């Protein structure tokens, strides 16, 4: 199982930045858990949704 861990860090960058600019195929991800910290950082733990 592929697992993705994303950290969101609250900063102001005007229009923002693209996390995955060259991705051509959409993957359906399932959120396993999340954790929010007092400093505003949020950690997301995701995995690929199994194929039907």
Secondary structure, DSSP 8 states (H G I E B T S, - for coil): --EEEEEE-----TT---SSTT--S---EEEEEEEE-TTS-EEEEEEE----
